[in-house]
Amino acid sequence: MVLFFPIQQELDCISASGDILGKIKFDGSIGEHIFCIDNESISLSESEKTSISEKIASLDSGNNSIPMQDDD
Protein backbone atom coordinates (compact mmCIF):
# COMPACT_ATOMS: atom_id res chain seq x y z
CA MET A 1 0.00 0.00 0.00
CA VAL A 2 1.25 3.44 -0.91
CA LEU A 3 -0.26 6.68 0.35
CA PHE A 4 -0.14 9.75 -1.89
CA PHE A 5 0.20 13.12 -0.15
CA PRO A 6 0.13 16.36 -2.18
CA ILE A 7 2.97 18.84 -1.64
CA GLN A 8 2.90 21.92 -3.90
CA GLN A 9 2.48 20.42 -7.39
CA GLU A 10 3.92 17.00 -6.50
CA LEU A 11 2.70 13.88 -4.73
CA ASP A 12 4.81 12.34 -1.98
CA CYS A 13 4.62 8.55 -2.18
CA ILE A 14 4.65 7.12 1.33
CA SER A 15 4.91 3.43 2.21
CA ALA A 16 2.61 1.72 4.71
CA SER A 17 5.45 1.93 7.25
CA GLY A 18 5.67 5.72 6.82
CA ASP A 19 8.84 5.90 4.70
CA ILE A 20 8.86 8.47 1.89
CA LEU A 21 9.59 6.48 -1.26
CA GLY A 22 9.76 9.41 -3.68
CA LYS A 23 7.63 11.92 -5.51
CA ILE A 24 5.39 11.93 -8.54
CA LYS A 25 6.06 15.07 -10.57
CA PHE A 26 4.82 16.38 -13.89
CA ASP A 27 7.58 16.60 -16.50
CA GLY A 28 6.50 19.33 -18.89
CA SER A 29 9.16 18.46 -21.44
CA ILE A 30 7.54 15.08 -22.13
CA GLY A 31 4.01 15.96 -20.97
CA GLU A 32 3.79 13.06 -18.51
CA HIS A 33 4.00 12.38 -14.80
CA ILE A 34 7.15 10.65 -13.59
CA PHE A 35 8.22 8.99 -10.35
CA CYS A 36 11.42 10.33 -8.80
CA ILE A 37 12.84 8.11 -6.07
CA ASP A 38 14.13 10.03 -3.03
CA ASN A 39 16.69 7.54 -1.82
CA GLU A 40 18.40 5.07 -4.15
CA SER A 41 18.90 2.65 -1.25
CA ILE A 42 15.15 2.12 -0.88
CA SER A 43 13.85 -0.97 -2.62
CA LEU A 44 10.23 -0.84 -3.77
CA SER A 45 8.04 -3.90 -3.41
CA GLU A 46 6.05 -5.10 -6.40
CA SER A 47 2.81 -3.86 -4.82
CA GLU A 48 4.36 -0.41 -4.27
CA LYS A 49 5.58 -0.29 -7.88
CA THR A 50 2.12 -1.32 -9.10
CA SER A 51 0.37 1.27 -6.94
CA ILE A 52 2.68 4.06 -8.14
CA SER A 53 2.29 2.99 -11.79
CA GLU A 54 -1.50 2.95 -11.44
CA LYS A 55 -1.46 6.44 -9.90
CA ILE A 56 0.75 7.79 -12.71
CA ALA A 57 -1.55 6.25 -15.33
CA SER A 58 -4.56 7.79 -13.62
CA LEU A 59 -2.89 11.22 -13.54
CA ASP A 60 -1.77 11.02 -17.19
CA SER A 61 -5.25 9.95 -18.33
CA GLY A 62 -6.87 12.88 -16.51
CA ASN A 63 -8.92 10.67 -14.18
CA ASN A 64 -7.05 12.17 -11.20
CA SER A 65 -5.14 15.37 -10.64
CA ILE A 66 -2.67 16.73 -8.13
CA PRO A 67 -4.45 19.27 -5.92
CA MET A 68 -2.99 22.76 -6.08
CA GLN A 69 -1.80 24.23 -2.81
CA ASP A 70 -3.10 27.65 -1.84
CA ASP A 71 -0.36 29.53 0.02
CA ASP A 72 -2.59 32.50 0.86
Backbone hydrogen bonds in HBPLUS format (Angstrom, degrees):
<---DONOR---> <-ACCEPTOR-->    atom                        ^
c    i                          cat <-CA-CA->   ^        H-A-AA   ^      H-
h    n   atom  resd res      DA  || num        DHA   H-A  angle D-A-AA Bond
n    s   type  num  typ     dist DA aas  dist angle  dist       angle   num
A0003-LEU N   A0014-ILE O   2.78 MM  11  5.03 165.1  1.80 155.0 155.9     1
A0014-ILE N   A0003-LEU O   2.87 MM  11  5.03 170.4  1.87 151.3 154.5     2
A0005-PHE N   A0012-ASP O   2.95 MM   7  5.02 160.2  1.99 142.6 148.9     3
A0012-ASP N   A0005-PHE O   2.76 MM   7  5.02 166.2  1.77 150.8 145.8     4
A0007-ILE N   A0010-GLU O   2.87 MM   3  5.29 165.3  1.89 143.2 147.8     5
A0010-GLU N   A0007-ILE O   2.85 MM   3  5.29 150.9  1.93 132.9 142.7     6
A0011-LEU N   A0024-ILE O   3.02 MM  13  5.05 154.2  2.09 139.1 146.8     7
A0024-ILE N   A0011-LEU O   2.82 MM  13  5.05 153.9  1.89 141.7 150.4     8
A0013-CYS N   A0022-GLY O   2.84 MM   9  5.42 165.4  1.86 158.0 154.7     9
A0021-LEU N   A0013-CYS O   2.71 MM   8  5.46 160.3  1.75 161.4 168.0    10
A0015-SER N   A0019-ASP O   2.80 MM   4  5.26 164.9  1.82 156.5 157.2    11
A0018-GLY N   A0015-SER O   2.94 MM   3  5.20 162.4  1.97 111.3 116.3    12
A0038-ASP N   A0021-LEU O   3.18 MM  17  6.03 167.5  2.19 124.4 127.5    13
A0023-LYS N   A0036-CYS O   2.89 MM  13  5.27 156.0  1.94 143.1 148.1    14
A0036-CYS N   A0023-LYS O   2.75 MM  13  5.27 168.7  1.76 162.1 166.0    15
A0025-LYS N   A0034-ILE O   2.87 MM   9  5.45 158.4  1.91 159.3 164.0    16
A0034-ILE N   A0025-LYS O   2.72 MM   9  5.45 159.3  1.76 161.6 168.8    17
A0027-ASP N   A0032-GLU O   2.78 MM   5  5.56 171.5  1.79 158.5 159.2    18
A0030-ILE N   A0027-ASP O   3.22 MM   3  5.84 144.3  2.36 113.1 121.0    19
A0031-GLY N   A0027-ASP O   2.78 MM   4  5.75 127.8  2.05 144.4 160.3    20
A0042-ILE N   A0039-ASN O   3.00 MM   3  5.71 166.7  2.02 123.6 127.9    21
A0049-LYS N   A0045-SER O   2.94 MM   4  6.25 162.7  1.97 154.6 159.3    22
A0050-THR N   A0046-GLU O   2.91 MM   4  6.08 159.3  1.96 148.4 154.1    23
A0051-SER N   A0047-SER O   2.95 MM   4  6.06 160.4  1.99 142.8 148.1    24
A0052-ILE N   A0048-GLU O   2.96 MM   4  6.15 162.4  1.99 152.8 157.0    25
A0053-SER N   A0049-LYS O   2.92 MM   4  6.08 160.6  1.96 148.2 154.0    26
A0054-GLU N   A0050-THR O   2.88 MM   4  6.07 157.8  1.93 151.2 157.2    27
A0055-LYS N   A0051-SER O   3.03 MM   4  6.24 153.2  2.11 142.7 149.8    28
A0056-ILE N   A0052-ILE O   2.95 MM   4  6.20 161.3  1.99 152.7 157.4    29
A0057-ALA N   A0053-SER O   2.95 MM   4  6.16 162.1  1.99 148.8 153.8    30
A0058-SER N   A0054-GLU O   2.96 MM   4  6.13 152.8  2.03 143.7 151.3    31
A0059-LEU N   A0055-LYS O   2.91 MM   4  6.18 151.7  1.99 148.7 156.4    32
A0060-ASP N   A0056-ILE O   2.86 MM   4  6.07 167.5  1.87 157.2 160.2    33
A0061-SER N   A0057-ALA O   2.97 MM   4  6.03 144.7  2.10 141.8 150.8    34
A0063-ASN N   A0058-SER O   3.06 MM   5  5.25 123.3  2.39 157.7 164.5    35
A0064-ASN N   A0058-SER O   3.24 MM   6  5.58 145.8  2.37 126.9 122.7    36
A0062-GLY N   A0059-LEU O   3.16 MM   3  5.24 146.2  2.28 100.0 110.0    37
